[in-house]
């Protein structure tokens, strides 16, 4: 039993409309589901992904309208990577980000790959990573109706970076409980800090890595708009997820138990540095309740919320996501 890689990353936005405009019109991702936070149905939960929302391609956002500023620091998911097909695509993106006045850095190299760091309009810390030399988990297929050429589009999620003051307990959970293995290291971004250590699962590669940054010079992060809420890892099916629940329990880690998210089944727990992990099944997927051609165009609610649809929609600010 082995985790297959990154399933999705969920972050916080203060304004759903601005978030939708940036991730679909600038980054060219497809909104595959416009739903609500199942734990607080007064807020949107938006899912951006490849053409059909394949697991491993989903970047999601909870809208918290009065979310404050993020004060970056330790005990956080400090970077989310988005994969592109090759180095040539990074050249395209450098020009595109400049054309859209998106704050970005030069193309550099990390762990033997070309990367391009940038931030969205709310300070979300992102990095485009080239899959040119990837031999691990395959990426998805960008939507052919996106405003970005399909061969340059985002094909999925890359590594997540965890920034922690004490890496040992986090590494112990990753390797001894979750089955990750050490894959190497690369120099820290900040002079005088330890190397960033890379751990991988499943087939490995850009879609199956966690990077651990050990920082001794930072306070604890205060999350807000532009921060990451949690990272989810791929589990084959519900039977396997139940087995993972038993493993987490046997290791005396507090957890949520199995949670029905309708589009997938989930299990949540925090690793010792306080970062929220989720294990999520690959299916049944986002086409369960919508036609593939019209994903994300209307508010989608799991069946257990349908009887409350009128009350839920009344609390949501209208968000036009219909494709022209």
N, C-alpha and C positions, 0 to 999 in steps of 0.2 A: 504494500500500500504506500503510494507516494504522491505527494502534492504535485500537480502538473505545471504550476507556474503562477503568475499573477492573474487574478480573475478580474478585479476592478479596483479602482481607487476612488474614494468619495471625499469631496472637499466642500467648502463653505463659500457661498456667494451672498452678497447683500441685495442684489437686484437681478432677478431672473431674466428680464428682457435684455439687459446689457450683456449678461452671461451668454444667453442664446446667440446674440449677434456676434460676439467674439468667436465662440467655438464653432459656429456653423459658417459664418461669412468670412472670417479671417483664417481660421485654422482648417476649415473645410471638413469638419467632422459631421456625421449625421446624427441628428436628434432621433434616437430610436425609441425613446419612451418619455412621455410627459406625464408624470404621475405625482404622487404626494409622499411625503415622509410618513411612513406607516406608524411611527411613534408620535407624530404631531401632524395631523392631516391638514392643518392650516397653512402649511408651507409646501411649495413645490419640491419635487425631487426629479431632476433632469438627468437623462442618461445620453451621453454622446459616445459614438462608437464607429465601427466600420459599417459596411453596407447593410448588414442584418443584425448587428449587435453580438457578434461572436464573443464567447468568453475570452478574456485576455485583451479585449479592445475597448472596454468600457471605462470612461472617465465620467463620474457622476457628481452632481452638485445638489446640496441642500440649500434652499433659499432661506436665509434668516435676515429679514428686512432691516433690522437695526444692528446687525453684526458690526462690532467695532474693529479697530485696526489690529492687525497681527503684530505682536512683538516677538520677533524670531529668536529662537534659542534651542536649548536642549530638550530631550524627551519628546521628540517630534519626528514626523515624516517630513523631511526638509526639502526634498526634491521629488518630483514625479517626472519620469521620462516617457516620451512619446516616440515610437519607432517610425522611421522612414526607410525606404527600400535600399538606398545606397548613398555614397558620398556626394554624388551629383545632385541628389535631392536636397542636401543641406545647402548647397550653393543657391538653389532656387529659393529656399526658405529664408536665407539671409537677405536676399533682395526683397522678398515679399514682406517680411517683418519690417524692413526699413520703409517700404512703400506705405505701410499702414501705421507708421509711427509707433511701432511696438518696441519697447526697450529690450535690447539684446546685446550679447557679447560677440566676440570673434569666434570663428570655428576653431576648436581646439581638439585635443585627444585625451581620452580617459579610458584606461583599461584596454588599450589597443583599438579603440573605436573613435571615429570622428563624432564630435558632439557640438551642439549649439545651444547655449543657455539663454533663456529669455524669461520675462515675466508678463503675465496678462495685466489687464487694466486695474485689477485689485491687488496686484503684487503676488499672485500665485506663482510659486517658483517651479519652473518647467525647464525641461531640456529635451531637445530633439536629438535622437541617437541614430546613427547609421547602422543598418543591418547588412552592410556590404559583406562583412566577414562572418555573419551569424551562421552557426551550424546547429543551433538548438531549436527551441520551440518556434514553429512557423508563425508568421503574422497573418493578419486578415486581409481583406480586400477593400480598399477605399470605395466610397459610394461614387458611382459614375455620374451622378447629377450634382456633385459638389462643385463649388466655384474654384477648385484647385485641380489641375490635371491629375488624372487617376494614377499615373506612374510616379507622381511626386507626393501623393497624399499620405496621410498618417495611417499606418497599417496596424497599430496596436499600442499597448502599453509596454514600456521598457522597464528597467530596474527602478525600484524605489530606494531612496536613501533615508536611513534612520540615523538621526543625530542624538547621541546619548552620552551622559557623563560617565557611565560605567558599563562598558560593553559586555563584560563577562557573563552576567546573568541572561542578557538578551541572546548572546551567542549560544549559551547552553540550551535555551528553549528552542532556538532554530535547529541546532544540530542533534541534540539528544532526544527531543520530543517530536519535532516537526520533520526531521529527516533531511535537513539541508546539509550540504557539504561545502567545505572551504574551496574556493576556486582561484584565489589569488588576491593581490592587493595593488594599489596605486597611490601615488603621493597625495597628501592632504592638500586642500585648497589654501590652508592657512599655515604660514611658516611656523615651525616649532611644534605642530600637532602631529599625532601618530598617523601612519598610513591609513587609508580607507580600505577596509577588508571586504571582500566579495564572497558571498555565499549563494549557492545555486541549488535548485531542486529539479526533479523530473529530467527532461531532456537538456536542461540548462540553456545557456544563451541569454539574449537580451530580454526575452519574455519570462524569465524564470529566476531572476536574481534579486537579492536584497544586499544593499551596500551599507556597511556600518561605519559611520563617522564618529570617532571618539573625540569629543571636545571637552577640554578642561577649563575653558575660558568663557563659558556662556552661562547665563541664568536659564531657568526653565522657560520654555516658550509660553507666551500668552496667546492662545488662538483667537482668531476672528475671521473676517472676510479675507479670502486668499490663503487660508490655512487648510491643511489636510485633516480630515476627521478620522479616517481609517483606511487600511489596505486589506483587500480580500485575496485569498489564495484558492486556486482551483482544486476541487474535489470531483471525482468522476460522477458519483450519483448519491442518492439519499442513503443507501445502504452503507456506503463507504463513509459518509458523513456521520452516521450513527457510531461507526467504529472509532472515528476520530473523537467524538464526544466522550466515549469510554476512556480513550487514552488521556484526554485532557483531565477528566475526573480522577483517573488513577494517579495522576501527577499533582492532584490536589490544587488545581488551578480553578478559581471561580470562573464560571462561564454562564452563558445565556440558556444553554440547552438548545434543542433544535427550534429554529424560527422559520415559519413559512412566509417567504417573501413573494410567493406565487410564481415569479419568473425564475426563481431559484430558491433552494433551501439553504439556510445559514446557521452558523454557530459563531458566537462572539466570545472573545476573552482578551485580557490585557497581559502583555508580557511584562517582566519585572520593572522596566523603565517607564511603564504606564502607557505605552503605545497600544492602541486598540487594533487587534487582529480579528479578521473574519475568515472563516472557511466557508466556501460557497460552491454549490453544485453547478456543473456545466449546463444543466437543463432545468426546466423545459425550454426556457428562452423567451425572447421578447415578441415572437410572432404568435404566441399562445392566444392572445386576445385581439390582435390587429392584423390586417393584411400587410404583407411585407412592403407593398408599394406605398402604404400610407402610415407607416410607423411614425409615431411621435406627433401626429397632427391634431389629436384630440386628447383630453384628459383621460388617461387610462387608470382604472381602479381595479384592484383585485376583487373577486366575487364577494369576499367577506366585507367589503365596503360599499357595494352597489346600493344597498338600501339607504345609505346615507349620502348618496351622490349630490342631491340638491343642496344639502347643508354644507357639504365639503366645497362644492364649486362656488357657492355664495361667498365663501371666505377667501377665495383665490382671486388675485388681480388678473384679469384676462390677459392671455399671452398668445398672440397669433403665431402659430407655427405651421400653418398649411403651406404646402409647396405650390408655387405658382406654375 
